[in-house]
């Protein structure tokens, strides 16, 4: 999760300029970002989005070079075509061998041929059937390779798996992106919440699930629910540890709402419990 330092600095500035009203706590909007990367490494060949763009699930984000994946796909397709061509001739050989075997069986029953001739026909039939099975196995393997190479090729075109706004782009065209390293950063709107800090003296007033009202310049009042309370207190930096600074002890608290909060990460807010 990316920490928006600007919002925190604004929070400290506000805290230094004015003391919040009793029962009112200062905070800022925050967001849980989606870090989009490719499963395999490669050279970035194109970036289809820019910072600030709104993207939907399925929209193209960026592409990686794909010569080896394309070659593997083409080789698999060629192997399938070859197997299909071989199958035509192999099937013709099997049909002929089958007819010869049936004929030799009839002649053998009528004592009109030798056992050796029958065995030869049976051997030819078995060889033709074995060739059919071998070609089918080769074709099956080629089709499996094709499916794998097609999937690998699809992984060179990275699409969004969520809806949201592009917050940042870490690699550009011509740069080499390591595997699983974020290339594009997306913030889904439902992941926006507020983080605020409650003094030790007010800590007993808050509980998980409590309803709060969020206020900010120009946004009116927004309702949310406390979803997280830090397990231990912390000092609001920069503070030198001392007994005199005990009143600086605060607990980090987060509040969310279904569908997210219509705020911008880093935006200063004030929070208080509902009446």
Residue pairs with C-beta under 8 A, 6 or more apart in sequence:
1 30
1 32
1 33
2 31
2 33
2 167
2 185
3 30
4 28
4 30
4 31
4 265
4 266
6 266
7 28
7 29
7 30
7 265
7 266
7 267
7 268
8 28
10 28
10 266
10 268
11 26
11 27
11 28
11 197
11 268
12 236
12 237
14 26
14 268
15 26
15 236
20 26
20 270
21 272
23 202
23 205
23 272
23 273
24 270
24 271
24 272
25 196
25 197
25 198
25 199
25 202
25 253
25 270
25 271
25 272
26 196
26 197
26 268
26 269
26 270
26 271
27 194
27 195
27 196
27 197
27 253
27 268
27 269
27 270
27 271
28 194
28 195
28 196
28 265
28 266
28 267
28 268
28 269
29 192
29 193
29 194
29 195
29 261
29 263
29 264
29 265
29 266
29 267
29 269
30 192
30 193
30 194
30 195
30 254
30 265
31 167
31 187
31 191
31 192
31 193
31 265
32 187
32 188
32 191
32 193
33 167
33 185
33 186
33 187
33 191
34 161
34 162
34 164
34 185
34 186
34 187
34 188
34 191
35 182
35 185
36 61
36 158
36 160
36 161
36 182
36 183
36 184
36 185
36 186
37 158
37 177
37 179
37 180
37 181
37 182
37 183
38 62
38 64
38 155
38 156
38 158
38 177
38 179
38 180
38 183
39 155
39 179
39 180
40 64
40 152
40 155
40 156
40 179
41 176
41 177
41 178
41 179
42 64
42 65
42 66
42 156
42 176
42 177
43 64
43 65
43 174
43 175
43 176
43 177
44 62
44 63
44 64
44 171
44 172
44 173
44 174
44 175
44 176
44 177
44 183
45 63
45 64
45 65
45 173
46 62
46 63
46 173
47 61
47 62
47 169
47 171
47 172
47 173
47 183
47 184
48 59
48 60
48 61
48 62
48 63
49 55
49 59
49 61
49 62
49 166
49 169
49 184
50 166
50 169
51 166
51 167
51 168
51 169
52 165
52 166
53 165
53 166
54 163
54 164
54 165
54 166
55 61
55 160
55 163
55 164
55 165
55 166
55 186
56 160
56 163
57 159
57 160
57 161
57 162
57 163
58 159
58 160
59 159
59 160
60 157
60 158
60 159
61 158
61 159
61 160
61 183
61 184
62 158
62 171
62 183
62 184
63 156
63 157
63 158
64 156
64 158
64 177
65 156
66 153
66 156
69 149
69 152
69 153
69 156
70 153
72 145
72 148
72 149
72 152
73 146
73 149
73 150
73 153
75 145
75 149
76 142
76 143
76 145
76 146
76 149
77 146
79 138
79 139
79 141
79 142
79 145
80 139
80 142
80 143
80 146
83 135
83 136
83 138
83 139
83 142
84 139
86 135
87 132
87 135
87 136
87 139
90 128
90 131
90 132
90 135
91 132
93 128
93 131
94 125
94 128
94 129
94 131
94 132
96 128
97 121
97 124
97 125
97 127
97 128
97 129
98 125
98 128
100 121
100 124
100 125
101 121
101 122
101 124
101 125
103 121
104 113
104 117
104 118
104 120
104 121
104 122
105 118
107 113
107 117
107 118
108 115
108 117
108 118
158 183
158 184
160 186
162 186
162 188
163 188
163 189
164 186
164 187
164 188
164 189
164 191
165 186
165 187
165 189
166 184
166 185
166 186
167 185
167 186
167 187
168 184
168 185
169 183
169 184
169 185
170 181
170 182
170 183
170 184
170 185
171 177
171 181
171 183
177 183
187 265
188 260
189 259
189 260
189 262
190 258
190 259
190 260
191 260
192 260
192 261
192 262
192 263
192 265
193 224
193 227
193 254
193 255
193 256
193 257
193 260
193 261
194 214
194 224
194 254
194 255
194 256
194 261
194 263
194 269
194 271
195 252
195 253
195 254
196 253
196 254
196 255
196 269
196 270
196 271
197 236
197 250
197 251
197 252
197 253
198 205
198 206
198 250
198 251
198 253
199 247
199 249
199 250
200 233
200 246
200 247
200 249
200 250
200 251
201 247
203 233
203 251
205 273
206 226
206 229
206 253
206 273
207 226
207 229
208 226
208 227
208 228
208 229
209 225
209 226
210 225
210 226
210 273
211 223
211 224
211 225
211 226
211 273
211 274
212 223
212 224
212 225
212 226
212 255
212 271
212 272
212 273
212 274
213 221
213 222
213 223
213 224
213 271
213 272
213 273
213 274
214 221
214 222
214 223
214 224
214 255
214 261
214 263
214 269
214 270
214 271
215 221
215 222
215 269
215 270
215 271
215 272
216 222
216 263
216 267
216 268
216 269
216 270
219 262
219 263
222 257
222 261
222 262
222 263
223 257
223 274
224 255
224 256
224 257
224 261
225 255
225 256
225 257
226 253
226 254
226 255
227 254
227 255
227 256
228 252
228 253
228 254
229 251
229 252
229 253
230 251
230 252
230 253
232 251
233 249
233 250
233 251
234 249
234 250
234 251
234 252
235 241
235 245
235 248
235 249
235 250
236 248
236 250
239 245
239 248
255 271
263 269
